Amino acid sequence: MTDVVIRATGLFTPSQSISNEELVAAFNTYVAKYNAAHAAEIAAGELTALTESSAEFIEKASGIKQRFVLDKSGVLDPTRMYPRFAPRPDDALSLEAEIGVAAARDALARAGRDAADVDAVICAASNMQRPYPAMAVEIQHALGIKGFAFDMNVACSSATFGIEQAANAVRSGSARSVLVVNPEICSAHLEWRDRDCHFIFGDVATAILVERADMGEGGWAILGTKLATSFSNNIRNNAGFLNRCEDTDPDARDKLFRQEGRKVFKEVCPMAAEHISTHLSALGRAPAGIRRFWLHQANLSMNQLIARRLLERDATFDEAPVILDQYANTASAGSIIAFHLHHEDLAQGDLGVICSFGAGYSIGSVVIQRR
């Protein structure tokens, strides 16, 4: 069977960021305006007054200190509370493709590759800008890559699921080199006016170049991949093309990200730990022999609990690096950012696990070894 490697990764980080303090100031202004405008209904018990947020609450609940976004002005406008993007004509590069291309070019440059070396593009992300043409095909076209491209969505597990599809394509011989791109514009599907989740997400794009091992030296050998899904409504977004046919409010709360956070924490953590443990066991490995875990960056407490279940002790930052304090939850890109920023110090032969988990439920793990 053809040996497959992760040759390189790429990262695009927006130039704008929002600190917890900035976010809270805007949110609390919105809360004050809302409560004043609905004072009579609140007094009559017809509405519940909104509760203010705080930077301390956000960091304690999530471990997040800031997030990068493509537009902060709209998010921080108390009369708007969502990004402001200028519409683009059909003959201009789409916003999601733009950031995907930037991450892809970074990965290609780090690998010393150009468009002629790549046979396929997979755009794997939690939300696509449109149904068609596929974002992957637009990214492929912008990069000048031949071959084929397609989109896939498994929410926050999209990147790891995409890596398996890329590895399978290389192993089957249908491609020599596959570019997996994860453009995540999470700020556009977040309800910034909801205290329970207004701090969770940020924007970013990552890319992973998966190819035949014999195409060059170095990289990370993919020893195995494992995917799992189990249906749950605890993380859901009902936005879709059927909404207009249902005569429902296009701005209704269910058309954006929503979750039952406590249920997700309680159910997903043991699932993810068991998933990784059984994957390693099937490969004849054990958690104690893993040099580094690059886990999905959704919540600091989740990562700490998963690592503790695997190692039977608290993991160090070196063993399970955290980037969500600066990037926040970036959906499928989170574990890839952690890998991208924290892998250069590992030695030849060191083992690592990239794992993501999220809506679906979905869990994907990739066991890799430094070549």
Solvent accessible surface area in square Angstrom, and as a share of the most:
residue,aa,sasa,rsa
1,M,200,0.89
2,T,35,0.20
3,D,103,0.53
4,V,3,0.02
5,V,0,0.00
6,I,1,0.00
7,R,28,0.10
8,A,13,0.10
9,T,5,0.03
10,G,0,0.00
11,L,30,0.15
12,F,51,0.21
13,T,45,0.26
14,P,5,0.03
15,S,116,0.75
16,Q,64,0.29
17,S,36,0.23
18,I,0,0.00
19,S,35,0.23
20,N,5,0.02
21,E,112,0.50
22,E,68,0.31
23,L,0,0.00
24,V,17,0.10
25,A,62,0.48
26,A,8,0.07
27,F,2,0.01
28,N,30,0.15
29,T,55,0.32
30,Y,38,0.14
31,V,3,0.01
32,A,57,0.45
33,K,108,0.46
34,Y,50,0.19
35,N,38,0.19
36,A,77,0.60
37,A,77,0.60
38,H,52,0.23
39,A,56,0.43
40,A,78,0.61
41,E,59,0.26
42,I,42,0.21
43,A,92,0.72
44,A,69,0.54
45,G,64,0.61
46,E,126,0.56
47,L,67,0.33
48,T,115,0.67
49,A,45,0.35
50,L,58,0.29
51,T,85,0.49
52,E,96,0.43
53,S,7,0.05
54,S,37,0.24
55,A,17,0.13
56,E,131,0.59
57,F,58,0.24
58,I,0,0.00
59,E,74,0.33
60,K,181,0.77
61,A,42,0.33
62,S,5,0.04
63,G,9,0.09
64,I,1,0.00
65,K,96,0.41
66,Q,34,0.15
67,R,0,0.00
68,F,39,0.16
69,V,0,0.00
70,L,33,0.17
71,D,18,0.10
72,K,52,0.22
73,S,64,0.41
74,G,0,0.00
75,V,0,0.00
76,L,39,0.19
77,D,41,0.21
78,P,32,0.20
79,T,116,0.67
80,R,60,0.22
81,M,2,0.01
82,Y,105,0.40
83,P,9,0.06
84,R,116,0.42
85,F,74,0.31
86,A,83,0.64
87,P,132,0.83
88,R,101,0.37
89,P,89,0.56
90,D,155,0.80
91,D,135,0.70
92,A,38,0.30
93,L,62,0.31
94,S,12,0.07
95,L,26,0.13
96,E,4,0.02
97,A,0,0.00
98,E,72,0.32
99,I,2,0.01
100,G,0,0.00
101,V,5,0.03
102,A,38,0.30
103,A,0,0.00
104,A,0,0.00
105,R,136,0.50
106,D,37,0.19
107,A,0,0.00
108,L,13,0.07
109,A,77,0.60
110,R,146,0.53
111,A,19,0.14
112,G,63,0.61
113,R,49,0.18
114,D,83,0.43
115,A,23,0.18
116,A,84,0.65
117,D,41,0.21
118,V,4,0.02
119,D,31,0.16
120,A,0,0.00
121,V,0,0.00
122,I,3,0.02
123,C,0,0.00
124,A,0,0.00
125,A,0,0.00
126,S,14,0.09
127,N,58,0.30
128,M,48,0.21
129,Q,94,0.42
130,R,60,0.22
131,P,102,0.64
132,Y,172,0.65
133,P,89,0.56
134,A,25,0.19
135,M,0,0.00
136,A,0,0.00
137,V,65,0.37
138,E,31,0.14
139,I,0,0.00
140,Q,18,0.08
141,H,153,0.68
142,A,33,0.25
143,L,21,0.10
144,G,45,0.43
145,I,8,0.04
146,K,165,0.70
147,G,60,0.57
148,F,82,0.34
149,A,18,0.14
150,F,81,0.34
151,D,38,0.20
152,M,33,0.15
153,N,84,0.43
154,V,31,0.18
155,A,19,0.15
156,C,18,0.11
157,S,0,0.00
158,S,0,0.00
159,A,0,0.00
160,T,0,0.00
161,F,19,0.08
162,G,0,0.00
163,I,0,0.00
164,E,30,0.13
165,Q,61,0.27
166,A,0,0.00
167,A,0,0.00
168,N,67,0.34
169,A,17,0.13
170,V,0,0.00
171,R,62,0.23
172,S,86,0.55
173,G,58,0.56
174,S,72,0.46
175,A,6,0.05
176,R,104,0.38
177,S,0,0.00
178,V,1,0.00
179,L,0,0.00
180,V,0,0.00
181,V,0,0.00
182,N,0,0.00
183,P,0,0.00
184,E,1,0.01
185,I,26,0.13
186,C,0,0.00
187,S,0,0.00
188,A,55,0.43
189,H,23,0.10
190,L,4,0.02
191,E,15,0.07
192,W,0,0.00
193,R,91,0.33
194,D,38,0.20
195,R,73,0.27
196,D,106,0.55
197,C,6,0.04
198,H,0,0.00
199,F,10,0.04
200,I,15,0.07
201,F,4,0.02
202,G,0,0.00
203,D,0,0.00
204,V,0,0.00
205,A,0,0.00
206,T,0,0.00
207,A,0,0.00
208,I,1,0.00
209,L,0,0.00
210,V,0,0.00
211,E,0,0.00
212,R,78,0.28
213,A,11,0.09
214,D,105,0.54
215,M,52,0.23
216,G,28,0.27
217,E,162,0.73
218,G,30,0.29
219,G,15,0.14
220,W,9,0.03
221,A,24,0.19
222,I,9,0.05
223,L,58,0.29
224,G,11,0.11
225,T,30,0.18
226,K,70,0.30
227,L,49,0.24
228,A,43,0.34
229,T,95,0.55
230,S,57,0.36
231,F,163,0.68
232,S,18,0.11
233,N,89,0.46
234,N,24,0.12
235,I,28,0.14
236,R,100,0.36
237,N,51,0.26
238,N,44,0.22
239,A,61,0.48
240,G,45,0.43
241,F,158,0.66
242,L,99,0.49
243,N,25,0.13
244,R,203,0.74
245,C,89,0.53
246,E,98,0.44
247,D,134,0.69
248,T,64,0.37
249,D,82,0.43
250,P,102,0.64
251,D,117,0.61
252,A,29,0.23
253,R,82,0.30
254,D,40,0.21
255,K,18,0.08
256,L,42,0.21
257,F,17,0.07
258,R,82,0.30
259,Q,69,0.31
260,E,94,0.42
261,G,35,0.34
262,R,218,0.80
263,K,107,0.45
264,V,10,0.06
265,F,69,0.29
266,K,160,0.68
267,E,69,0.31
268,V,2,0.01
269,C,0,0.00
270,P,45,0.28
271,M,65,0.29
272,A,0,0.00
273,A,7,0.06
274,E,104,0.47
275,H,11,0.05
276,I,1,0.00
277,S,41,0.27
278,T,56,0.33
279,H,9,0.04
280,L,1,0.00
281,S,77,0.50
282,A,89,0.69
283,L,62,0.31
284,G,70,0.67
285,R,95,0.35
286,A,53,0.41
287,P,25,0.15
288,A,97,0.75
289,G,48,0.46
290,I,13,0.07
291,R,81,0.30
292,R,7,0.03
293,F,2,0.01
294,W,0,0.00
295,L,2,0.01
296,H,3,0.01
297,Q,0,0.00
298,A,19,0.15
299,N,30,0.15
300,L,55,0.27
301,S,51,0.33
302,M,13,0.06
303,N,6,0.03
304,Q,85,0.38
305,L,44,0.22
306,I,0,0.00
307,A,2,0.01
308,R,98,0.36
309,R,132,0.48
310,L,16,0.08
311,L,25,0.12
312,E,156,0.70
313,R,115,0.42
314,D,94,0.48
315,A,31,0.24
316,T,75,0.43
317,F,115,0.48
318,D,61,0.32
319,E,33,0.15
320,A,13,0.10
321,P,2,0.01
322,V,28,0.16
323,I,8,0.04
324,L,0,0.00
325,D,39,0.20
326,Q,79,0.35
327,Y,21,0.08
328,A,0,0.00
329,N,10,0.05
330,T,0,0.00
331,A,1,0.00
332,S,0,0.00
333,A,0,0.00
334,G,0,0.00
335,S,0,0.00
336,I,1,0.00
337,I,0,0.00
338,A,0,0.00
339,F,3,0.01
340,H,19,0.08
341,L,82,0.41
342,H,51,0.23
343,H,24,0.10
344,E,125,0.56
345,D,96,0.50
346,L,8,0.04
347,A,62,0.48
348,Q,150,0.67
349,G,36,0.35
350,D,33,0.17
351,L,16,0.08
352,G,0,0.00
353,V,1,0.00
354,I,1,0.00
355,C,0,0.00
356,S,0,0.00
357,F,2,0.01
358,G,6,0.05
359,A,20,0.15
360,G,31,0.30
361,Y,9,0.03
362,S,0,0.00
363,I,5,0.02
364,G,0,0.00
365,S,0,0.00
366,V,0,0.00
367,V,0,0.00
368,I,0,0.00
369,Q,48,0.21
370,R,52,0.19
371,R,85,0.31
